């Protein structure tokens, strides 16, 4: 039976603030954690390890990851390794692969981001075709080859290929032209910012729930008799520091994009490892 008692408004406000925080965090986190599609993607062969750098298990697991990412971004993510007996350039190897095997998520010779590993010359080439060219342009392709080259040099091929897939997946979801290394696009920063904003909102709501304080500095200040007694500036010293700029001895990315013999334009970045 209702005894007629009600919860005071001052006690309700913290509960409302907590509820508001939960709603705010869910709203902010929704874009960060995408929901995977329930439909099963076609399982295509996207790992062409002709140089036999991977175990069967590694190939299968990388191929499953590549298929998942390709379906979510509607762009084939392909890895091609070769011993390059004909000693062709890494760019030409990529172009001939695309022309002859016609990859593409949406159609033959369609959206593709591709990594070519030339084991003869110890070169790696990243390229994007169609949507891949737009989202993984020369600049972003340079970032990919730069970030995976150390692992390739150490023989950590699976790790390098996973990084390629993860970076391509990330870049294909970012607006073309923006710097993917901008801190604003980092998940940890978005989480921290969301928590900070949520904390500020709740703090303000809880502060206001306790009533406003009307007493401030001016309440007890005698403005007519209060004044600055003395002011003094004192120069101490000037300090100059020097920083040595180290030279970058790493192999730089380059190569750029181009057009295949079949007329397909692409972005690209070549790097030695």
Backbone as JSON, one array per atom type, in Angstrom:
{
  "sequence": "XXXXXXXXXXXXXXXXXXXXXXXXXXXXXXXXXXXXXXXXXXXXXXXXXXXXXXXXXXXXXXXXXXXXXXXXXXXXXXXXXXXXXXXXXXXXXXXXXXXXXXXXXXXXXXXXXXXXXXXXXXXXXXXXXXXXXXXXXXXXXXXXXXXXXXXXXXXXXXXXXXXXXXXXXXXXXXXXXXXXXXXXXXXXXXXXXXXXXXXXXXXXXXXXXXXXXXXXXXXXXXXXXXXXXXXXXXXXXXXXXXXXXXXXXXXXXXXXXXXXXXXXXXXXXXXXX",
  "N": [[0.85, -1.19, 0.0], [0.47, 2.24, -0.76], [2.31, 4.52, 1.07], [2.38, 7.18, 0.83], [4.78, 8.51, 0.87], [7.37, 10.27, -0.77], [10.21, 10.33, -2.96], [12.73, 12.65, -2.33], [13.47, 15.48, -4.45], [16.14, 16.22, -4.59], [17.45, 13.79, -4.18], [16.72, 12.38, -6.37], [18.04, 13.56, -8.49], [20.87, 12.8, -8.71], [20.48, 10.16, -9.6], [19.25, 10.58, -12.05], [21.33, 11.86, -13.33], [23.25, 9.82, -13.52], [21.89, 8.03, -15.18], [21.75, 9.61, -17.47], [24.45, 9.74, -18.09], [24.97, 7.08, -18.82], [23.4, 6.8, -21.13], [24.67, 8.71, -22.72], [27.29, 7.64, -22.99], [26.75, 5.23, -24.34], [25.75, 6.24, -26.74], [28.0, 7.59, -27.72], [29.88, 5.54, -27.96], [28.84, 3.89, -29.88], [29.54, 4.38, -32.69], [32.17, 3.59, -32.57], [32.44, 0.88, -32.08], [31.7, -1.17, -34.41], [28.91, -3.12, -35.56], [29.01, -6.38, -36.66], [28.03, -7.77, -39.8], [25.35, -10.08, -40.1], [25.12, -11.86, -42.13], [26.85, -14.38, -43.92], [29.98, -13.94, -45.43], [31.24, -14.4, -48.76], [33.67, -16.9, -49.15], [36.54, -16.3, -50.42], [39.65, -16.92, -52.15], [42.16, -14.99, -51.05], [44.76, -14.78, -50.34], [47.73, -15.16, -51.78], [50.25, -16.95, -51.61], [52.82, -17.47, -53.09], [55.52, -17.58, -52.67], [55.81, -19.19, -50.54], [55.88, -18.42, -47.76], [54.33, -18.67, -45.54], [52.74, -20.78, -43.1], [50.3, -23.41, -43.49], [48.2, -23.06, -41.69], [48.54, -20.37, -40.99], [48.02, -19.16, -43.48], [45.32, -19.86, -43.85], [44.08, -18.59, -41.66], [44.73, -15.9, -42.11], [43.48, -15.58, -44.55], [40.79, -15.88, -43.83], [40.47, -13.62, -42.22], [40.99, -11.62, -44.1], [38.84, -12.0, -45.86], [36.69, -11.35, -44.18], [37.2, -8.61, -43.59], [37.21, -7.61, -46.2], [34.55, -7.97, -47.0], [33.21, -6.26, -45.23], [34.2, -3.77, -45.93], [33.74, -3.75, -48.61], [35.7, -4.15, -50.52], [38.25, -5.93, -52.05], [40.9, -7.33, -50.21], [44.07, -8.14, -50.77], [46.89, -10.32, -50.61], [49.98, -10.94, -52.01], [52.69, -12.97, -52.6], [55.88, -13.54, -54.02], [58.66, -15.25, -55.58], [59.74, -14.13, -57.75], [61.14, -14.94, -60.21], [61.54, -13.93, -62.76], [62.5, -11.46, -62.34], [61.17, -8.95, -62.25], [59.9, -5.58, -61.67], [58.44, -4.55, -58.53], [56.15, -3.01, -58.83], [55.35, -3.64, -61.48], [54.83, -6.36, -61.18], [52.6, -6.23, -59.53], [50.77, -4.88, -61.19], [50.5, -6.68, -63.35], [49.44, -8.88, -62.02], [46.95, -7.85, -61.27], [45.77, -7.26, -63.77], [45.75, -9.82, -65.0], [44.51, -11.65, -63.21], [42.26, -10.43, -62.34], [41.05, -9.32, -59.8], [38.64, -8.11, -57.35], [36.16, -6.82, -55.29], [33.51, -6.01, -55.91], [33.23, -6.59, -58.61], [34.89, -8.25, -61.4], [38.14, -6.91, -61.85], [37.71, -4.82, -59.99], [37.04, -3.04, -56.91], [39.92, -2.95, -54.97], [42.56, -3.5, -52.65], [45.95, -4.07, -52.48], [48.78, -6.03, -51.56], [52.05, -6.6, -52.5], [54.74, -8.79, -52.31], [57.99, -8.97, -53.09], [60.34, -11.27, -53.14], [62.76, -11.64, -54.35], [64.03, -9.18, -54.99], [63.7, -8.09, -52.54], [61.62, -6.26, -51.98], [58.62, -4.4, -51.21], [55.3, -3.7, -52.14], [52.51, -1.63, -52.02], [49.21, -1.18, -53.15], [46.28, 0.46, -54.45], [43.15, 0.0, -56.04], [40.52, 1.51, -57.83], [37.94, 2.0, -55.6], [39.79, 1.39, -53.66], [42.0, 2.86, -54.55], [41.11, 5.45, -54.1], [40.69, 5.6, -51.3], [42.97, 4.42, -50.18], [45.34, 6.04, -50.93], [48.39, 7.35, -52.5], [49.78, 8.5, -50.33], [48.69, 7.22, -48.03], [49.29, 4.61, -48.72], [52.05, 4.75, -48.53], [52.28, 5.0, -45.75], [51.44, 2.47, -44.98], [53.43, 0.69, -46.1], [55.62, 1.69, -44.74], [55.05, 1.06, -42.07], [54.96, -1.71, -41.99], [57.37, -2.61, -42.95], [59.6, -2.98, -41.06], [58.86, -5.4, -39.75], [58.83, -7.16, -41.9], [61.54, -7.13, -42.57], [62.55, -8.44, -40.37], [61.59, -10.93, -40.79], [59.09, -11.52, -39.87], [56.56, -12.38, -41.2], [53.8, -13.07, -41.1], [52.85, -11.34, -39.08], [53.38, -8.87, -40.29], [51.64, -9.04, -42.48], [49.17, -9.16, -41.2], [49.14, -6.6, -40.09], [49.02, -5.11, -42.45], [46.43, -5.84, -43.37], [44.84, -4.88, -41.25], [45.46, -2.11, -41.26], [44.64, -1.38, -43.85], [41.91, -1.94, -43.66], [41.22, -0.06, -41.72], [41.86, 2.4, -43.02], [40.14, 2.35, -45.2], [37.8, 3.11, -44.11], [37.99, 5.71, -43.44], [37.54, 9.13, -44.25], [38.62, 10.14, -47.46], [41.68, 11.91, -47.91], [42.12, 12.85, -45.32], [44.4, 12.74, -42.53], [45.29, 9.63, -41.45], [46.7, 9.12, -39.13], [46.06, 11.04, -37.36], [45.35, 12.07, -34.09], [42.7, 12.31, -33.35], [41.34, 10.29, -34.59], [42.0, 7.99, -33.32], [41.12, 5.12, -31.5], [41.53, 4.84, -28.71], [41.76, 7.49, -27.93], [39.24, 8.49, -28.57], [37.68, 7.02, -26.79], [38.7, 7.98, -24.34], [38.04, 10.69, -24.58], [35.25, 10.5, -24.67], [34.67, 9.47, -22.11], [35.64, 11.6, -20.58], [33.96, 13.74, -21.36], [31.5, 12.69, -20.57], [31.95, 12.51, -17.81], [32.21, 15.21, -17.14], [29.64, 16.18, -17.77], [28.03, 14.73, -15.93], [29.2, 15.63, -13.56], [28.55, 18.38, -13.6], [25.76, 18.23, -13.5], [25.36, 17.0, -11.01], [26.51, 18.89, -9.38], [24.8, 21.07, -9.7], [22.56, 19.96, -8.61], [22.77, 20.23, -5.91], [22.1, 22.79, -5.23], [22.77, 26.3, -5.75], [25.7, 28.21, -5.06], [25.8, 31.37, -3.7], [27.59, 33.09, -2.58], [30.54, 34.86, -3.17], [33.82, 36.11, -4.15], [33.42, 38.85, -4.24], [31.59, 39.36, -2.27], [32.68, 39.9, 0.28], [34.56, 41.78, -0.26], [36.09, 44.93, -0.06], [35.76, 47.18, -2.28], [36.44, 49.85, -2.53], [38.56, 50.39, -0.84], [40.4, 48.46, -1.39], [43.38, 47.66, -3.07], [46.2, 47.25, -5.28], [49.23, 46.79, -3.67], [52.01, 46.63, -4.26], [54.11, 45.94, -7.09], [56.35, 43.94, -8.88], [58.78, 43.17, -11.31], [61.15, 40.77, -12.16], [64.01, 39.97, -13.88], [65.49, 36.94, -14.63], [67.06, 34.88, -16.18], [68.02, 33.8, -19.5], [67.58, 30.82, -21.23], [69.03, 28.66, -23.58], [68.5, 25.84, -25.5], [69.78, 23.03, -27.32], [68.98, 20.67, -29.82], [69.87, 17.68, -31.26], [69.29, 16.68, -34.54], [68.5, 13.64, -35.77], [69.61, 11.73, -38.56], [67.56, 10.15, -40.98], [67.9, 6.92, -41.75], [66.42, 4.92, -42.84], [64.95, 2.98, -45.48], [63.24, 4.83, -47.77], [59.76, 5.29, -48.68], [58.27, 5.04, -51.93], [57.81, 5.18, -55.48], [55.07, 5.44, -56.15], [51.8, 5.6, -57.82], [50.12, 4.41, -60.8], [49.22, 3.2, -64.07], [47.84, 0.2, -65.24], [48.68, -2.17, -67.89], [46.28, -2.93, -68.86], [44.73, -0.72, -68.54], [43.93, 0.14, -65.98], [43.82, 2.35, -63.4], [45.85, 3.1, -60.52], [46.87, 3.59, -57.09], [49.99, 3.73, -55.21], [52.88, 2.46, -53.35], [56.27, 1.82, -52.91], [58.77, -0.04, -51.2], [61.9, -0.97, -49.82], [62.98, -3.82, -47.91]],
  "CA": [[0.0, 0.0, 0.0], [1.25, 3.47, -0.88], [2.29, 5.26, 2.33], [2.36, 8.61, 0.55], [6.11, 9.11, 0.91], [7.99, 10.5, -2.08], [11.67, 10.53, -2.95], [13.05, 14.08, -2.53], [14.04, 15.82, -5.75], [17.6, 16.25, -4.47], [17.93, 12.43, -4.27], [16.45, 11.89, -7.72], [18.92, 14.16, -9.48], [22.04, 11.96, -9.01], [20.06, 9.01, -10.41], [19.04, 11.09, -13.42], [22.66, 12.15, -13.9], [23.87, 8.54, -13.87], [21.18, 7.53, -16.36], [22.17, 10.43, -18.6], [25.8, 9.33, -18.44], [24.9, 5.79, -19.52], [22.89, 7.07, -22.48], [25.7, 9.45, -23.44], [28.37, 6.74, -23.34], [26.28, 4.3, -25.38], [25.67, 7.0, -28.0], [29.34, 7.91, -28.21], [30.63, 4.35, -28.29], [28.21, 3.15, -30.98], [30.3, 4.41, -33.93], [33.51, 3.05, -32.38], [32.37, -0.56, -32.13], [30.72, -1.54, -35.42], [28.26, -4.42, -35.45], [29.27, -7.16, -37.86], [26.86, -8.25, -40.53], [25.01, -11.45, -39.75], [25.22, -12.71, -43.31], [28.18, -14.92, -44.13], [30.61, -13.44, -46.64], [31.8, -15.41, -49.63], [35.03, -17.23, -48.77], [37.39, -16.32, -51.6], [41.08, -16.98, -51.9], [42.74, -13.65, -51.11], [46.17, -14.89, -49.95], [48.48, -15.86, -52.83], [51.59, -17.07, -51.04], [53.6, -18.27, -54.03], [56.88, -17.69, -52.14], [55.73, -20.14, -49.42], [56.37, -17.79, -46.53], [53.38, -18.91, -44.47], [52.24, -22.13, -42.87], [48.91, -23.58, -43.95], [47.34, -22.45, -40.69], [48.64, -18.91, -41.14], [47.31, -18.78, -44.7], [43.88, -19.99, -43.63], [43.61, -17.56, -40.73], [44.82, -14.61, -42.79], [42.45, -15.54, -45.59], [39.51, -15.64, -43.17], [40.45, -12.21, -41.81], [40.89, -10.81, -45.32], [37.46, -12.1, -46.35], [35.82, -10.58, -43.28], [37.44, -7.19, -43.82], [36.81, -7.27, -47.57], [33.1, -7.87, -47.04], [32.76, -5.08, -44.48], [34.62, -2.56, -46.65], [33.37, -3.94, -50.01], [36.95, -4.0, -51.26], [39.12, -7.09, -51.85], [42.21, -7.11, -49.61], [44.84, -9.25, -51.34], [48.32, -10.44, -50.33], [50.64, -11.72, -53.06], [54.14, -13.11, -52.43], [56.5, -14.23, -55.16], [60.12, -15.29, -55.65], [60.06, -13.24, -58.86], [62.24, -15.49, -61.02], [61.76, -13.1, -63.95], [63.16, -10.25, -61.86], [60.39, -7.77, -62.62], [59.72, -4.63, -60.58], [57.29, -4.85, -57.69], [54.98, -2.37, -59.43], [54.92, -4.42, -62.64], [54.25, -7.6, -60.65], [51.26, -5.89, -59.05], [49.93, -4.54, -62.34], [50.22, -7.9, -64.11], [48.52, -9.68, -61.2], [45.6, -7.26, -61.35], [45.26, -7.44, -65.13], [45.57, -11.23, -65.38], [43.65, -12.4, -62.29], [41.02, -9.64, -62.25], [40.39, -9.29, -58.49], [37.7, -7.01, -57.13], [35.01, -7.26, -54.47], [32.24, -5.73, -56.56], [33.24, -7.13, -59.97], [36.26, -8.45, -61.87], [38.81, -5.63, -61.99], [36.94, -3.89, -59.17], [37.67, -2.45, -55.72], [40.99, -3.81, -54.45], [43.81, -3.02, -52.05], [46.82, -5.23, -52.69], [50.17, -5.99, -51.09], [52.92, -7.5, -53.25], [56.03, -9.0, -51.67], [58.98, -9.47, -54.04], [61.41, -11.83, -52.33], [64.04, -11.6, -55.07], [64.61, -7.85, -54.79], [63.38, -7.69, -51.17], [60.8, -5.05, -52.07], [57.2, -4.55, -50.94], [54.53, -2.68, -52.86], [51.09, -1.56, -51.65], [48.48, -0.48, -54.21], [44.82, 0.49, -54.36], [42.45, 0.13, -57.31], [39.16, 2.03, -57.75], [37.72, 2.52, -54.24], [41.07, 1.27, -52.97], [42.86, 3.98, -54.94], [40.59, 6.67, -53.48], [40.84, 5.59, -49.84], [44.36, 4.1, -49.88], [46.07, 6.79, -51.94], [49.84, 7.19, -52.39], [50.22, 8.86, -48.98], [48.32, 6.16, -47.09], [50.08, 3.43, -49.09], [53.37, 4.97, -47.92], [52.18, 4.69, -44.33], [51.35, 1.01, -44.84], [54.73, 0.06, -46.32], [56.52, 2.13, -43.67], [54.73, 0.41, -40.79], [55.16, -3.17, -42.03], [58.73, -2.94, -43.41], [60.45, -3.58, -40.02], [58.48, -6.8, -39.52], [59.29, -7.93, -43.06], [62.99, -7.26, -42.44], [62.82, -9.43, -39.31], [61.02, -12.23, -41.16], [57.79, -11.72, -39.22], [55.67, -12.15, -42.34], [52.39, -13.1, -40.7], [52.56, -10.1, -38.36], [53.35, -7.79, -41.28], [50.43, -9.17, -43.29], [48.05, -8.77, -40.34], [49.15, -5.13, -40.02], [48.51, -4.62, -43.73], [44.98, -6.0, -43.4], [44.24, -3.97, -40.26], [45.61, -0.73, -41.71], [43.76, -1.19, -45.02], [40.55, -1.93, -43.12], [41.04, 1.23, -41.05], [41.91, 3.5, -43.98], [38.96, 2.28, -46.07], [36.65, 3.66, -43.38], [38.28, 7.12, -43.16], [37.32, 10.01, -45.38], [39.84, 10.4, -48.23], [42.31, 13.21, -47.73], [42.47, 13.14, -43.93], [45.55, 12.01, -42.03], [44.8, 8.56, -40.57], [47.45, 9.11, -37.88], [45.55, 12.11, -36.49], [44.95, 11.52, -32.79], [41.24, 12.32, -33.23], [40.8, 9.06, -35.15], [42.45, 6.85, -32.54], [40.05, 4.59, -30.65], [41.8, 5.12, -27.3], [41.47, 8.9, -27.69], [37.78, 8.65, -28.6], [37.18, 6.49, -25.52], [39.07, 8.9, -23.28], [37.24, 11.9, -24.74], [33.87, 10.18, -24.3], [34.6, 9.4, -20.65], [35.83, 12.94, -20.02], [32.73, 14.52, -21.58], [30.47, 12.13, -19.7], [32.24, 12.89, -16.44], [31.9, 16.64, -16.98], [28.18, 16.33, -17.76], [27.51, 14.25, -14.65], [29.66, 16.52, -12.51], [27.75, 19.61, -13.64], [24.4, 17.92, -13.05], [25.38, 16.74, -9.57], [26.81, 20.17, -8.72], [23.59, 21.88, -9.71], [21.52, 19.33, -7.8], [22.92, 20.63, -4.51], [21.82, 24.21, -5.05], [23.83, 27.19, -6.18], [26.38, 29.03, -4.04], [25.7, 32.77, -4.11], [28.68, 33.85, -1.97], [31.76, 34.85, -3.96], [34.87, 37.01, -3.67], [32.93, 40.23, -4.13], [30.71, 39.49, -1.11], [33.41, 40.46, 1.42], [35.62, 42.67, -0.73], [35.88, 46.38, 0.0], [36.32, 47.63, -3.56], [36.93, 51.22, -2.44], [39.83, 50.45, -0.11], [41.3, 47.4, -1.83], [44.18, 48.01, -4.23], [47.5, 46.58, -5.37], [50.22, 47.5, -2.88], [53.3, 46.71, -4.93], [54.3, 45.01, -8.19], [57.77, 43.92, -9.21], [59.21, 42.21, -12.32], [62.56, 40.48, -11.98], [64.59, 39.14, -14.94], [66.42, 35.96, -14.07], [68.03, 34.48, -17.2], [67.51, 33.18, -20.72], [68.23, 29.53, -21.46], [68.92, 28.16, -24.95], [68.82, 24.42, -25.6], [70.0, 22.53, -28.68], [68.58, 19.28, -30.02], [70.46, 17.11, -32.46], [68.33, 16.03, -35.43], [69.08, 12.43, -36.33], [69.31, 11.44, -39.96], [66.73, 8.97, -41.21], [68.61, 6.0, -42.63], [65.52, 3.89, -43.33], [64.6, 3.06, -46.9], [62.01, 5.6, -47.91], [58.74, 4.8, -49.61], [58.23, 5.75, -53.21], [57.22, 4.39, -56.56], [53.8, 6.03, -56.56], [50.85, 4.77, -58.54], [50.29, 4.33, -62.24], [48.13, 2.58, -64.82], [48.23, -1.11, -65.76], [48.58, -2.32, -69.35], [44.86, -3.07, -69.16], [44.07, 0.57, -68.39], [43.38, 0.31, -64.63], [44.6, 3.28, -62.6], [46.04, 2.66, -59.13], [47.84, 4.25, -56.21], [51.04, 2.78, -54.87], [54.07, 2.81, -52.59], [57.27, 0.76, -52.92], [59.78, 0.15, -50.14], [62.77, -2.12, -49.62], [62.97, -4.32, -46.53]],
  "C": [[0.9, 1.24, 0.0], [1.14, 4.26, 0.42], [2.39, 6.77, 2.11], [3.71, 9.27, 0.54], [6.67, 9.22, -0.49], [9.49, 10.73, -1.9], [11.95, 12.0, -3.19], [13.72, 14.3, -3.89], [15.55, 15.78, -5.71], [18.21, 14.86, -4.56], [17.71, 11.86, -5.66], [17.51, 12.37, -8.71], [20.19, 13.35, -9.74], [21.68, 10.75, -9.85], [19.84, 9.42, -11.85], [20.38, 11.35, -14.09], [23.35, 10.87, -14.33], [23.22, 7.96, -15.11], [21.59, 8.31, -17.61], [23.57, 10.05, -19.06], [25.8, 8.03, -19.23], [24.44, 6.0, -20.95], [23.95, 7.76, -23.32], [26.83, 8.53, -23.89], [27.97, 5.76, -24.42], [26.23, 4.99, -26.73], [27.04, 7.26, -28.58], [30.1, 6.68, -28.65], [30.07, 3.62, -29.5], [29.01, 3.2, -32.26], [31.67, 3.74, -33.81], [33.51, 1.54, -32.52], [31.31, -0.99, -33.12], [30.17, -2.94, -35.19], [28.46, -5.18, -36.75], [27.98, -7.63, -38.49], [26.61, -9.71, -40.21], [25.17, -12.39, -40.93], [26.66, -13.14, -43.52], [28.74, -14.42, -45.46], [31.15, -14.61, -47.45], [33.26, -15.64, -49.25], [35.88, -17.38, -50.03], [38.85, -16.48, -51.19], [41.66, -15.59, -52.12], [44.21, -13.64, -50.73], [46.89, -15.76, -50.99], [49.94, -15.93, -52.4], [52.45, -17.97, -51.93], [55.06, -18.4, -53.6], [56.94, -18.64, -50.94], [56.35, -19.58, -48.14], [55.53, -18.14, -45.32], [53.08, -20.4, -44.32], [50.8, -22.21, -43.37], [47.93, -22.93, -42.97], [47.35, -20.94, -40.81], [47.88, -18.44, -42.37], [45.8, -18.81, -44.49], [43.34, -18.89, -42.73], [43.67, -16.17, -41.35], [43.75, -14.48, -43.87], [41.07, -15.28, -45.0], [39.39, -14.18, -42.75], [40.29, -11.3, -43.03], [39.49, -10.85, -45.89], [36.5, -11.3, -45.49], [35.96, -9.08, -43.54], [36.98, -6.76, -45.21], [35.3, -7.09, -47.66], [32.6, -6.6, -46.34], [33.12, -3.78, -45.2], [34.3, -2.62, -48.14], [34.56, -3.66, -50.93], [37.82, -5.23, -51.0], [40.46, -6.66, -51.28], [43.07, -8.33, -49.94], [46.31, -9.16, -50.93], [48.92, -11.39, -51.35], [52.14, -11.76, -52.79], [54.7, -13.92, -53.59], [58.02, -14.2, -55.03], [60.65, -14.51, -56.86], [61.27, -13.72, -59.68], [62.55, -14.63, -62.24], [62.34, -11.73, -63.61], [62.46, -8.97, -62.36], [60.31, -6.81, -61.43], [58.47, -4.98, -59.78], [56.02, -4.19, -58.23], [54.44, -3.17, -60.61], [54.29, -5.74, -62.21], [52.81, -7.36, -60.2], [50.31, -5.63, -60.21], [49.55, -5.79, -63.13], [49.27, -8.82, -63.33], [47.1, -9.15, -61.36], [45.0, -7.46, -62.73], [44.89, -8.89, -65.41], [44.58, -11.97, -64.49], [42.35, -11.67, -61.96], [40.35, -9.71, -60.88], [39.43, -8.1, -58.4], [36.49, -7.49, -56.37], [33.71, -7.14, -55.24], [32.11, -6.36, -57.93], [34.68, -7.47, -60.34], [36.89, -7.1, -62.23], [38.02, -4.54, -61.25], [37.76, -3.37, -57.98], [38.68, -3.42, -55.1], [42.05, -2.98, -53.75], [44.73, -4.23, -51.97], [48.21, -4.98, -52.14], [50.97, -7.04, -51.85], [54.27, -7.57, -52.58], [56.97, -9.69, -52.67], [60.2, -9.96, -53.25], [62.76, -11.82, -53.04], [64.75, -10.26, -54.81], [64.43, -7.33, -53.37], [62.66, -6.34, -51.16], [59.35, -5.39, -51.73], [56.47, -3.4, -51.6], [53.07, -2.77, -52.43], [50.37, -0.72, -52.69], [46.98, -0.55, -53.96], [44.21, 0.74, -55.73], [41.0, 0.55, -57.06], [38.87, 2.56, -56.35], [39.01, 2.44, -53.44], [42.01, 2.4, -53.3], [42.42, 5.28, -54.27], [40.89, 6.72, -51.99], [42.26, 5.23, -49.39], [45.19, 4.73, -51.0], [47.57, 6.61, -51.73], [50.33, 7.46, -50.97], [49.9, 7.76, -47.98], [49.05, 4.85, -47.43], [51.49, 3.54, -48.54], [53.36, 4.62, -46.44], [52.14, 3.18, -44.1], [52.72, 0.36, -45.0], [55.73, 0.45, -45.23], [56.3, 1.33, -42.39], [54.97, -1.1, -40.81], [56.58, -3.55, -42.41], [59.61, -3.52, -42.31], [60.13, -5.04, -39.75], [58.92, -7.68, -40.68], [60.8, -8.15, -42.98], [63.37, -8.32, -41.42], [62.25, -10.8, -39.64], [59.69, -12.53, -40.5], [56.67, -11.47, -40.25], [54.19, -12.14, -41.94], [52.01, -11.8, -39.99], [52.46, -8.93, -39.32], [52.06, -7.84, -42.1], [49.18, -8.81, -42.48], [47.98, -7.24, -40.23], [48.62, -4.53, -41.32], [46.99, -4.71, -43.78], [44.3, -5.03, -42.44], [44.31, -2.52, -40.71], [44.71, -0.44, -42.91], [42.31, -1.08, -44.58], [40.24, -0.58, -42.47], [40.95, 2.37, -42.06], [40.68, 3.52, -44.89], [37.71, 2.83, -45.39], [36.85, 5.13, -43.03], [38.09, 7.94, -44.42], [38.62, 10.26, -46.13], [40.37, 11.8, -47.97], [42.69, 13.55, -46.31], [43.65, 12.27, -43.51], [45.09, 10.91, -41.08], [45.54, 8.46, -39.25], [47.04, 10.24, -36.94], [44.99, 11.49, -35.21], [43.43, 11.44, -32.64], [40.62, 11.03, -33.75], [41.23, 7.82, -34.38], [41.37, 6.43, -31.55], [40.28, 4.95, -29.18], [41.49, 6.58, -26.97], [39.97, 9.14, -27.68], [37.16, 8.13, -27.3], [37.47, 7.46, -24.38], [38.23, 10.18, -23.35], [35.79, 11.67, -24.32], [33.71, 10.12, -22.78], [34.75, 10.78, -20.01], [34.57, 13.79, -20.16], [31.62, 14.02, -20.67], [30.69, 12.53, -18.26], [31.91, 14.35, -16.17], [30.4, 16.86, -16.89], [27.6, 15.9, -16.42], [27.94, 15.16, -13.51], [28.86, 17.8, -12.44], [26.35, 19.37, -13.1], [24.36, 17.7, -11.54], [25.68, 18.03, -8.8], [25.57, 21.03, -8.62], [22.5, 21.29, -8.83], [21.61, 19.74, -6.34], [22.61, 22.09, -4.25], [23.01, 25.06, -5.43], [24.4, 28.0, -5.01], [26.38, 30.47, -4.52], [26.79, 33.63, -3.51], [29.91, 33.73, -2.85], [32.74, 35.87, -3.4], [34.35, 38.42, -3.42], [32.07, 40.45, -2.89], [31.42, 40.21, 0.04], [34.49, 41.45, 1.0], [35.2, 44.13, -0.61], [36.54, 46.99, -1.23], [36.91, 49.03, -3.48], [38.31, 51.3, -1.79], [40.83, 49.38, -0.54], [42.06, 47.85, -3.06], [45.49, 47.24, -4.19], [48.54, 47.4, -4.63], [51.52, 47.68, -3.65], [53.34, 45.68, -6.05], [55.74, 45.09, -8.63], [58.04, 42.84, -10.25], [60.71, 42.01, -12.17], [63.03, 39.54, -13.1], [65.61, 38.2, -14.33], [67.48, 35.57, -15.11], [67.29, 33.93, -18.41], [68.29, 31.9, -20.97], [67.97, 29.09, -22.89], [69.34, 26.7, -24.97], [68.95, 24.03, -27.06], [69.63, 21.06, -28.75], [69.16, 18.79, -31.33], [69.39, 16.39, -33.26], [69.01, 14.84, -36.08], [68.69, 12.26, -37.79], [68.5, 10.16, -40.07], [67.41, 8.07, -42.23], [67.72, 4.89, -43.17], [65.25, 4.08, -44.81], [63.26, 3.75, -47.04], [61.05, 4.97, -48.88], [58.75, 5.62, -50.88], [57.51, 4.92, -54.25], [55.93, 4.99, -57.07], [52.9, 5.05, -57.29], [51.14, 4.74, -60.03], [49.06, 3.74, -62.89], [48.63, 1.26, -65.4], [48.12, -1.12, -67.28], [47.13, -2.46, -69.78], [44.06, -1.8, -68.94], [43.47, 0.84, -67.02], [44.31, 1.18, -63.79], [44.72, 2.79, -61.16], [46.99, 3.58, -58.4], [48.95, 3.27, -55.89], [52.17, 3.36, -54.06], [54.99, 1.61, -52.57], [58.3, 1.03, -51.84], [60.61, -1.14, -50.05], [62.72, -2.55, -48.15], [64.15, -5.26, -46.31]]
}
